[in-house]
């Protein structure tokens, strides 16, 4: 889960050693909707997710498949 009540950008290390990854981000509240944030592949093992605004603690779930 991501969200800490202070940041809008999150760097996630996934360890798949590939930029060919499928990433989803969904709410962990209400209707559990999938959202489409800006995602940047920094390295073969690291992505950066820009949510566009500060989000509440642990309010979104990130799934990465590679």
N, C-alpha and C positions, 0 to 999 in steps of 0.2 A: 504494500500500500504506500501511497505517497500523500503528502500534505503535512504541514507542520504549523499552519497558522501564521507563517512569516515569509515564506518564499513562494515564488511563482515558477521558478526554474529548478529542475531536479536532474542530477546526473546519476545514471544508473549503470553499474558494471554488471554485465550479464555472463561473461566468460564463454560465449559460444565461438569466439574467434572467427566471426563472419559478419559482414555488413548485409548479408542476405537474410534478414530477419523479418518476421511478421510481428507487429506490435499493436496491441489494443489497449485502450484506456477506457475504463468504465467507472461510473459512479458506484460508491459503496453505500448508497442511501437511496431513498425514494424508489424510483422505478429501475434503478441499476442500468441506466442508459449508457450506451457507448458514446464517447465524445471523440473529437478529432483535434488534438492539440498539434502544435508544430513540433516535429521530432527531427532531430539532427543526429546523424551517425558520426560521432567524433573519432572513434577508432574501431577496429574489428570487435572490440569487447566492451565498448562504452557508447551509450546514447545520452542525449540531452533532451529532456521534455520541457517545453515552454507552455505552461498552462494559460498564459496571458493575464492572469491575476492571481493574487494570493488565495490559497485554498485552505480549507479547514483541516485540522489534523486527521490523518488516515482516512480521507474521504474519497480517494480514488484508488482503483486497483489497476496495476500494470501487468499485462501478460506478454511475455516474449517467447516466441517459438522460432528456432533456427535449425 
